[in-house]
Amino acid sequence: MNEELFFHTVERLMWRSTMCERVGDEIRGMDVNPGETAEKWRLVRVQDQLRLKKEQGGELTYARDVKHYTVTSTAEILSIQLNDSKRSFRCVKTDSS
């Protein structure tokens, strides 16, 4: 598994999302991909995989062979530990209008 690719994919998802929150080791958010209807999503661990589950049905595997995965949060920042790598993401987007 390529952790850098995983974190890049999560970073893109966070960039498109208007909100996100940590619920245990699950991350939930609202995707507002341009041109599409806003949709709730959840990033969850299923055995040794991390999967993105969308409210309207779809599911994508974001990571395989996960040995260690934790999520922590403080205020607007989410931190994800995946195996030996860790990254932090801003969770609240400010309104630019």
A tleap script that builds the chain and sets N, CA, C and O, in Angstrom:
source leaprc.protein.ff14SB
mol = sequence {
  NMET ASN GLU GLU LEU PHE PHE HIE THR VAL
  GLU ARG LEU MET TRP ARG SER THR MET CYS
  GLU ARG VAL GLY ASP GLU ILE ARG GLY MET
  ASP VAL ASN PRO GLY GLU THR ALA GLU LYS
  TRP ARG LEU VAL ARG VAL GLN ASP GLN LEU
  ARG LEU LYS LYS GLU GLN GLY GLY GLU LEU
  THR TYR ALA ARG ASP VAL LYS HIE TYR THR
  VAL THR SER THR ALA GLU ILE LEU SER ILE
  GLN LEU ASN ASP SER LYS ARG SER PHE ARG
  CYS VAL LYS THR ASP SER CSER
}
set mol.1.N position { 0.835 -1.186 0.000 }
set mol.1.CA position { 0.000 0.000 0.000 }
set mol.1.C position { 0.878 1.246 0.000 }
set mol.1.O position { 1.912 1.279 0.666 }
set mol.2.N position { 0.476 2.244 -0.727 }
set mol.2.CA position { 1.220 3.487 -0.814 }
set mol.2.C position { 0.542 4.535 0.077 }
set mol.2.O position { -0.503 5.078 -0.282 }
set mol.3.N position { 1.145 4.814 1.239 }
set mol.3.CA position { 0.556 5.772 2.175 }
set mol.3.C position { 0.469 7.170 1.574 }
set mol.3.O position { -0.500 7.888 1.821 }
set mol.4.N position { 1.478 7.568 0.781 }
set mol.4.CA position { 1.463 8.904 0.180 }
set mol.4.C position { 0.243 9.084 -0.733 }
set mol.4.O position { -0.393 10.138 -0.728 }
set mol.5.N position { -0.072 8.058 -1.504 }
set mol.5.CA position { -1.247 8.122 -2.376 }
set mol.5.C position { -2.525 8.208 -1.539 }
set mol.5.O position { -3.432 8.967 -1.878 }
set mol.6.N position { -2.605 7.442 -0.457 }
set mol.6.CA position { -3.756 7.500 0.435 }
set mol.6.C position { -3.945 8.917 0.968 }
set mol.6.O position { -5.046 9.463 0.895 }
set mol.7.N position { -2.879 9.517 1.503 }
set mol.7.CA position { -2.995 10.851 2.085 }
set mol.7.C position { -3.323 11.904 1.029 }
set mol.7.O position { -4.062 12.847 1.310 }
set mol.8.N position { -2.787 11.756 -0.173 }
set mol.8.CA position { -3.116 12.682 -1.262 }
set mol.8.C position { -4.611 12.592 -1.583 }
set mol.8.O position { -5.262 13.617 -1.783 }
set mol.9.N position { -5.152 11.381 -1.632 }
set mol.9.CA position { -6.569 11.176 -1.932 }
set mol.9.C position { -7.441 11.768 -0.833 }
set mol.9.O position { -8.451 12.409 -1.124 }
set mol.10.N position { -7.060 11.561 0.434 }
set mol.10.CA position { -7.821 12.133 1.549 }
set mol.10.C position { -7.745 13.657 1.510 }
set mol.10.O position { -8.740 14.331 1.775 }
set mol.11.N position { -6.578 14.205 1.183 }
set mol.11.CA position { -6.421 15.651 1.089 }
set mol.11.C position { -7.370 16.238 0.045 }
set mol.11.O position { -7.983 17.277 0.290 }
set mol.12.N position { -7.499 15.597 -1.103 }
set mol.12.CA position { -8.428 16.054 -2.151 }
set mol.12.C position { -9.873 15.987 -1.665 }
set mol.12.O position { -10.668 16.888 -1.933 }
set mol.13.N position { -10.206 14.914 -0.949 }
set mol.13.CA position { -11.559 14.777 -0.410 }
set mol.13.C position { -11.848 15.890 0.593 }
set mol.13.O position { -12.926 16.484 0.564 }
set mol.14.N position { -10.893 16.176 1.479 }
set mol.14.CA position { -11.087 17.240 2.472 }
set mol.14.C position { -11.230 18.602 1.786 }
set mol.14.O position { -12.009 19.444 2.234 }
set mol.15.N position { -10.480 18.818 0.704 }
set mol.15.CA position { -10.537 20.075 -0.024 }
set mol.15.C position { -11.929 20.322 -0.605 }
set mol.15.O position { -12.392 21.461 -0.658 }
set mol.16.N position { -12.596 19.241 -1.043 }
set mol.16.CA position { -13.933 19.353 -1.635 }
set mol.16.C position { -15.041 19.389 -0.594 }
set mol.16.O position { -16.173 19.748 -0.920 }
set mol.17.N position { -14.748 19.028 0.643 }
set mol.17.CA position { -15.781 18.878 1.665 }
set mol.17.C position { -16.015 20.179 2.429 }
set mol.17.O position { -15.077 20.922 2.720 }
set mol.18.N position { -17.286 20.441 2.749 }
set mol.18.CA position { -17.621 21.642 3.506 }
set mol.18.C position { -17.506 21.415 5.002 }
set mol.18.O position { -17.361 22.372 5.762 }
set mol.19.N position { -17.568 20.172 5.434 }
set mol.19.CA position { -17.418 19.868 6.849 }
set mol.19.C position { -16.923 18.449 7.003 }
set mol.19.O position { -17.084 17.617 6.110 }
set mol.20.N position { -16.313 18.180 8.153 }
set mol.20.CA position { -15.951 16.813 8.497 }
set mol.20.C position { -15.831 16.726 10.007 }
set mol.20.O position { -15.656 17.735 10.690 }
set mol.21.N position { -15.926 15.511 10.514 }
set mol.21.CA position { -15.830 15.298 11.946 }
set mol.21.C position { -15.319 13.891 12.221 }
set mol.21.O position { -15.449 12.989 11.392 }
set mol.22.N position { -14.739 13.727 13.392 }
set mol.22.CA position { -14.283 12.412 13.827 }
set mol.22.C position { -15.341 11.819 14.744 }
set mol.22.O position { -15.827 12.476 15.666 }
set mol.23.N position { -15.688 10.575 14.476 }
set mol.23.CA position { -16.589 9.815 15.342 }
set mol.23.C position { -15.876 8.498 15.616 }
set mol.23.O position { -15.946 7.574 14.805 }
set mol.24.N position { -15.184 8.405 16.762 }
set mol.24.CA position { -14.331 7.244 17.032 }
set mol.24.C position { -13.176 7.242 16.049 }
set mol.24.O position { -12.486 8.252 15.914 }
set mol.25.N position { -12.947 6.129 15.358 }
set mol.25.CA position { -11.917 6.066 14.319 }
set mol.25.C position { -12.517 6.262 12.932 }
set mol.25.O position { -11.870 5.970 11.927 }
set mol.26.N position { -13.737 6.752 12.877 }
set mol.26.CA position { -14.419 7.010 11.611 }
set mol.26.C position { -14.394 8.513 11.353 }
set mol.26.O position { -14.519 9.312 12.282 }
set mol.27.N position { -14.234 8.891 10.096 }
set mol.27.CA position { -14.315 10.298 9.708 }
set mol.27.C position { -15.551 10.446 8.837 }
set mol.27.O position { -15.775 9.658 7.918 }
set mol.28.N position { -16.353 11.467 9.136 }
set mol.28.CA position { -17.572 11.731 8.366 }
set mol.28.C position { -17.503 13.138 7.794 }
set mol.28.O position { -16.924 14.039 8.401 }
set mol.29.N position { -18.097 13.315 6.628 }
set mol.29.CA position { -18.078 14.641 6.024 }
set mol.29.C position { -19.156 14.831 4.981 }
set mol.29.O position { -20.004 13.965 4.764 }
set mol.30.N position { -19.100 16.007 4.329 }
set mol.30.CA position { -20.052 16.362 3.279 }
set mol.30.C position { -19.256 16.795 2.054 }
set mol.30.O position { -18.576 17.820 2.076 }
set mol.31.N position { -19.346 16.009 0.989 }
set mol.31.CA position { -18.623 16.260 -0.257 }
set mol.31.C position { -19.454 17.188 -1.135 }
set mol.31.O position { -20.629 16.928 -1.393 }
set mol.32.N position { -18.829 18.273 -1.591 }
set mol.32.CA position { -19.516 19.213 -2.480 }
set mol.32.C position { -18.746 19.328 -3.793 }
set mol.32.O position { -18.382 20.426 -4.214 }
set mol.33.N position { -18.505 18.200 -4.426 }
set mol.33.CA position { -17.811 18.155 -5.700 }
set mol.33.C position { -18.559 19.019 -6.709 }
set mol.33.O position { -19.757 18.818 -6.911 }
set mol.34.N position { -17.875 19.990 -7.357 }
set mol.34.CA position { -18.548 20.898 -8.300 }
set mol.34.C position { -19.350 20.142 -9.358 }
set mol.34.O position { -18.882 19.160 -9.936 }
set mol.35.N position { -20.556 20.621 -9.591 }
set mol.35.CA position { -21.401 20.019 -10.616 }
set mol.35.C position { -22.207 18.833 -10.127 }
set mol.35.O position { -22.991 18.273 -10.894 }
set mol.36.N position { -22.040 18.430 -8.870 }
set mol.36.CA position { -22.771 17.292 -8.336 }
set mol.36.C position { -23.541 17.716 -7.082 }
set mol.36.O position { -23.236 18.743 -6.476 }
set mol.37.N position { -24.516 16.938 -6.712 }
set mol.37.CA position { -25.276 17.185 -5.490 }
set mol.37.C position { -24.404 16.864 -4.282 }
set mol.37.O position { -23.681 15.868 -4.289 }
set mol.38.N position { -24.465 17.699 -3.243 }
set mol.38.CA position { -23.714 17.441 -2.013 }
set mol.38.C position { -24.106 16.073 -1.464 }
set mol.38.O position { -25.274 15.686 -1.490 }
set mol.39.N position { -23.097 15.346 -0.965 }
set mol.39.CA position { -23.343 13.981 -0.501 }
set mol.39.C position { -22.515 13.688 0.750 }
set mol.39.O position { -21.324 13.993 0.808 }
set mol.40.N position { -23.164 13.096 1.739 }
set mol.40.CA position { -22.452 12.695 2.953 }
set mol.40.C position { -21.560 11.495 2.658 }
set mol.40.O position { -21.887 10.651 1.823 }
set mol.41.N position { -20.406 11.431 3.371 }
set mol.41.CA position { -19.486 10.315 3.210 }
set mol.41.C position { -18.929 9.906 4.568 }
set mol.41.O position { -18.976 10.670 5.532 }
set mol.42.N position { -18.397 8.676 4.626 }
set mol.42.CA position { -17.740 8.155 5.826 }
set mol.42.C position { -16.484 7.416 5.403 }
set mol.42.O position { -16.525 6.619 4.467 }
set mol.43.N position { -15.371 7.666 6.076 }
set mol.43.CA position { -14.136 6.919 5.869 }
set mol.43.C position { -14.022 5.964 7.043 }
set mol.43.O position { -13.839 6.395 8.181 }
set mol.44.N position { -14.131 4.662 6.773 }
set mol.44.CA position { -14.194 3.658 7.831 }
set mol.44.C position { -13.172 2.548 7.594 }
set mol.44.O position { -12.773 2.269 6.464 }
set mol.45.N position { -12.765 1.930 8.692 }
set mol.45.CA position { -11.886 0.762 8.596 }
set mol.45.C position { -12.752 -0.488 8.564 }
set mol.45.O position { -13.637 -0.667 9.401 }
set mol.46.N position { -12.485 -1.353 7.584 }
set mol.46.CA position { -13.151 -2.640 7.458 }
set mol.46.C position { -12.043 -3.678 7.373 }
set mol.46.O position { -11.411 -3.830 6.328 }
set mol.47.N position { -11.806 -4.393 8.467 }
set mol.47.CA position { -10.717 -5.355 8.593 }
set mol.47.C position { -9.391 -4.670 8.308 }
set mol.47.O position { -8.988 -3.801 9.082 }
set mol.48.N position { -8.690 -5.022 7.227 }
set mol.48.CA position { -7.388 -4.403 6.947 }
set mol.48.C position { -7.466 -3.389 5.806 }
set mol.48.O position { -6.473 -3.132 5.125 }
set mol.49.N position { -8.663 -2.812 5.602 }
set mol.49.CA position { -8.858 -1.826 4.543 }
set mol.49.C position { -9.487 -0.554 5.111 }
set mol.49.O position { -10.164 -0.586 6.138 }
set mol.50.N position { -9.250 0.569 4.421 }
set mol.50.CA position { -9.975 1.809 4.699 }
set mol.50.C position { -10.862 2.060 3.493 }
set mol.50.O position { -10.391 2.079 2.356 }
set mol.51.N position { -12.146 2.251 3.747 }
set mol.51.CA position { -13.104 2.424 2.662 }
set mol.51.C position { -13.859 3.734 2.809 }
set mol.51.O position { -14.192 4.155 3.916 }
set mol.52.N position { -14.122 4.365 1.685 }
set mol.52.CA position { -14.964 5.555 1.628 }
set mol.52.C position { -16.358 5.082 1.233 }
set mol.52.O position { -16.553 4.488 0.173 }
set mol.53.N position { -17.325 5.360 2.108 }
set mol.53.CA position { -18.709 4.967 1.840 }
set mol.53.C position { -19.530 6.229 1.646 }
set mol.53.O position { -19.537 7.119 2.497 }
set mol.54.N position { -20.221 6.297 0.515 }
set mol.54.CA position { -21.043 7.467 0.193 }
set mol.54.C position { -22.503 7.200 0.565 }
set mol.54.O position { -22.986 6.070 0.493 }
set mol.55.N position { -23.184 8.268 0.962 }
set mol.55.CA position { -24.564 8.190 1.431 }
set mol.55.C position { -25.494 7.558 0.388 }
set mol.55.O position { -26.375 6.778 0.750 }
set mol.56.N position { -25.320 7.871 -0.865 }
set mol.56.CA position { -26.219 7.390 -1.915 }
set mol.56.C position { -25.851 6.014 -2.456 }
set mol.56.O position { -26.445 5.552 -3.430 }
set mol.57.N position { -24.876 5.354 -1.831 }
set mol.57.CA position { -24.531 4.046 -2.333 }
set mol.57.C position { -23.070 3.874 -2.607 }
set mol.57.O position { -22.581 3.055 -1.828 }
set mol.58.N position { -22.330 4.306 -3.341 }
set mol.58.CA position { -20.992 3.949 -3.720 }
set mol.58.C position { -20.002 3.682 -2.583 }
set mol.58.O position { -20.134 4.217 -1.483 }
set mol.59.N position { -19.043 2.870 -2.870 }
set mol.59.CA position { -18.005 2.546 -1.894 }
set mol.59.C position { -16.680 2.367 -2.636 }
set mol.59.O position { -16.615 1.672 -3.650 }
set mol.60.N position { -15.625 3.005 -2.118 }
set mol.60.CA position { -14.289 2.898 -2.711 }
set mol.60.C position { -13.300 2.440 -1.656 }
set mol.60.O position { -13.373 2.879 -0.508 }
set mol.61.N position { -12.381 1.569 -2.026 }
set mol.61.CA position { -11.320 1.173 -1.113 }
set mol.61.C position { -10.186 2.174 -1.257 }
set mol.61.O position { -9.605 2.303 -2.335 }
set mol.62.N position { -9.862 2.889 -0.173 }
set mol.62.CA position { -8.816 3.907 -0.183 }
set mol.62.C position { -7.462 3.346 0.222 }
set mol.62.O position { -6.432 3.882 -0.189 }
set mol.63.N position { -7.436 2.274 1.021 }
set mol.63.CA position { -6.164 1.706 1.461 }
set mol.63.C position { -6.351 0.223 1.762 }
set mol.63.O position { -7.413 -0.201 2.218 }
set mol.64.N position { -5.312 -0.553 1.503 }
set mol.64.CA position { -5.294 -1.990 1.794 }
set mol.64.C position { -4.102 -2.285 2.693 }
set mol.64.O position { -3.207 -1.453 2.841 }
set mol.65.N position { -4.094 -3.456 3.284 }
set mol.65.CA position { -2.986 -3.891 4.147 }
set mol.65.C position { -2.735 -2.911 5.293 }
set mol.65.O position { -1.585 -2.615 5.621 }
set mol.66.N position { -3.808 -2.410 5.899 }
set mol.66.CA position { -3.696 -1.467 7.008 }
set mol.66.C position { -3.353 -2.242 8.274 }
set mol.66.O position { -4.094 -3.128 8.700 }
set mol.67.N position { -2.225 -1.894 8.860 }
set mol.67.CA position { -1.793 -2.547 10.104 }
set mol.67.C position { -2.116 -1.668 11.312 }
set mol.67.O position { -2.530 -2.172 12.356 }
set mol.68.N position { -1.926 -0.354 11.171 }
set mol.68.CA position { -2.177 0.581 12.270 }
set mol.68.C position { -2.902 1.798 11.713 }
set mol.68.O position { -2.446 2.422 10.754 }
set mol.69.N position { -4.051 2.133 12.331 }
set mol.69.CA position { -4.851 3.269 11.872 }
set mol.69.C position { -5.521 3.906 13.081 }
set mol.69.O position { -6.255 3.241 13.813 }
set mol.70.N position { -5.267 5.200 13.290 }
set mol.70.CA position { -5.957 5.947 14.337 }
set mol.70.C position { -6.285 7.340 13.818 }
set mol.70.O position { -5.608 7.869 12.936 }
set mol.71.N position { -7.325 7.915 14.378 }
set mol.71.CA position { -7.734 9.277 14.039 }
set mol.71.C position { -7.856 10.052 15.346 }
set mol.71.O position { -8.484 9.585 16.296 }
set mol.72.N position { -7.255 11.233 15.388 }
set mol.72.CA position { -7.408 12.133 16.530 }
set mol.72.C position { -7.847 13.491 15.989 }
set mol.72.O position { -7.661 13.793 14.811 }
set mol.73.N position { -8.428 14.300 16.863 }
set mol.73.CA position { -8.856 15.628 16.419 }
set mol.73.C position { -8.737 16.627 17.557 }
set mol.73.O position { -8.924 16.305 18.730 }
set mol.74.N position { -8.417 17.855 17.159 }
set mol.74.CA position { -8.404 18.985 18.079 }
set mol.74.C position { -8.969 20.170 17.321 }
set mol.74.O position { -8.435 20.559 16.282 }
set mol.75.N position { -10.043 20.743 17.831 }
set mol.75.CA position { -10.705 21.878 17.193 }
set mol.75.C position { -11.009 21.565 15.727 }
set mol.75.O position { -11.844 20.703 15.451 }
set mol.76.N position { -10.355 22.240 14.786 }
set mol.76.CA position { -10.645 22.065 13.357 }
set mol.76.C position { -9.676 21.123 12.658 }
set mol.76.O position { -9.767 20.948 11.443 }
set mol.77.N position { -8.755 20.514 13.389 }
set mol.77.CA position { -7.706 19.704 12.766 }
set mol.77.C position { -7.931 18.218 13.052 }
set mol.77.O position { -8.115 17.818 14.201 }
set mol.78.N position { -7.913 17.396 11.977 }
set mol.78.CA position { -7.958 15.945 12.083 }
set mol.78.C position { -6.560 15.412 11.807 }
set mol.78.O position { -5.902 15.855 10.866 }
set mol.79.N position { -6.105 14.468 12.615 }
set mol.79.CA position { -4.822 13.814 12.370 }
set mol.79.C position { -5.070 12.333 12.151 }
set mol.79.O position { -5.764 11.679 12.930 }
set mol.80.N position { -4.488 11.815 11.072 }
set mol.80.CA position { -4.650 10.409 10.715 }
set mol.80.C position { -3.291 9.724 10.791 }
set mol.80.O position { -2.327 10.166 10.166 }
set mol.81.N position { -3.222 8.641 11.560 }
set mol.81.CA position { -2.024 7.791 11.621 }
set mol.81.C position { -2.339 6.543 10.823 }
set mol.81.O position { -3.267 5.807 11.158 }
set mol.82.N position { -1.574 6.296 9.768 }
set mol.82.CA position { -1.761 5.115 8.933 }
set mol.82.C position { -0.434 4.392 8.852 }
set mol.82.O position { 0.522 4.892 8.259 }
set mol.83.N position { -0.380 3.211 9.452 }
set mol.83.CA position { 0.867 2.451 9.555 }
set mol.83.C position { 1.952 3.353 10.139 }
set mol.83.O position { 1.816 3.773 11.288 }
set mol.84.N position { 3.023 3.673 9.407 }
set mol.84.CA position { 4.114 4.482 9.950 }
set mol.84.C position { 4.043 5.957 9.553 }
set mol.84.O position { 4.969 6.714 9.847 }
set mol.85.N position { 2.973 6.376 8.897 }
set mol.85.CA position { 2.854 7.760 8.425 }
set mol.85.C position { 1.724 8.477 9.146 }
set mol.85.O position { 0.734 7.865 9.547 }
set mol.86.N position { 1.890 9.794 9.303 }
set mol.86.CA position { 0.858 10.605 9.955 }
set mol.86.C position { 0.713 11.921 9.220 }
set mol.86.O position { 1.704 12.538 8.829 }
set mol.87.N position { -0.551 12.358 9.030 }
set mol.87.CA position { -0.835 13.638 8.399 }
set mol.87.C position { -1.985 14.305 9.139 }
set mol.87.O position { -2.799 13.644 9.784 }
set mol.88.N position { -2.033 15.626 9.033 }
set mol.88.CA position { -3.114 16.400 9.631 }
set mol.88.C position { -3.828 17.189 8.546 }
set mol.88.O position { -3.219 17.620 7.566 }
set mol.89.N position { -5.132 17.372 8.737 }
set mol.89.CA position { -5.972 18.054 7.757 }
set mol.89.C position { -6.881 19.040 8.467 }
set mol.89.O position { -7.346 18.770 9.575 }
set mol.90.N position { -7.140 20.180 7.843 }
set mol.90.CA position { -8.098 21.149 8.376 }
set mol.90.C position { -9.496 20.651 8.019 }
set mol.90.O position { -9.755 20.236 6.889 }
set mol.91.N position { -10.373 20.698 8.987 }
set mol.91.CA position { -11.679 20.098 8.844 }
set mol.91.C position { -12.802 21.085 8.546 }
set mol.91.O position { -13.849 20.678 8.042 }
set mol.92.N position { -12.617 22.351 8.837 }
set mol.92.CA position { -13.679 23.328 8.645 }
set mol.92.C position { -13.273 24.305 7.570 }
set mol.92.O position { -12.222 24.938 7.662 }
set mol.93.N position { -14.103 24.430 6.551 }
set mol.93.CA position { -13.833 25.344 5.449 }
set mol.93.C position { -14.518 26.670 5.736 }
set mol.93.O position { -15.661 26.694 6.192 }
set mol.94.N position { -13.837 27.759 5.475 }
set mol.94.CA position { -14.463 29.068 5.655 }
set mol.94.C position { -15.206 29.440 4.387 }
set mol.94.O position { -14.792 29.063 3.290 }
set mol.95.N position { -16.290 30.170 4.524 }
set mol.95.CA position { -17.098 30.592 3.388 }
set mol.95.C position { -16.391 31.723 2.665 }
set mol.95.O position { -16.097 32.752 3.273 }
set mol.96.N position { -16.112 31.553 1.381 }
set mol.96.CA position { -15.361 32.546 0.618 }
set mol.96.C position { -16.266 33.568 -0.072 }
set mol.96.O position { -15.766 34.491 -0.715 }
set mol.97.N position { -17.585 33.418 0.049 }
set mol.97.CA position { -18.478 34.356 -0.638 }
set mol.97.C position { -18.758 35.593 0.177 }
set mol.97.O position { -19.493 36.474 -0.269 }
savepdb mol mol.pdb
quit
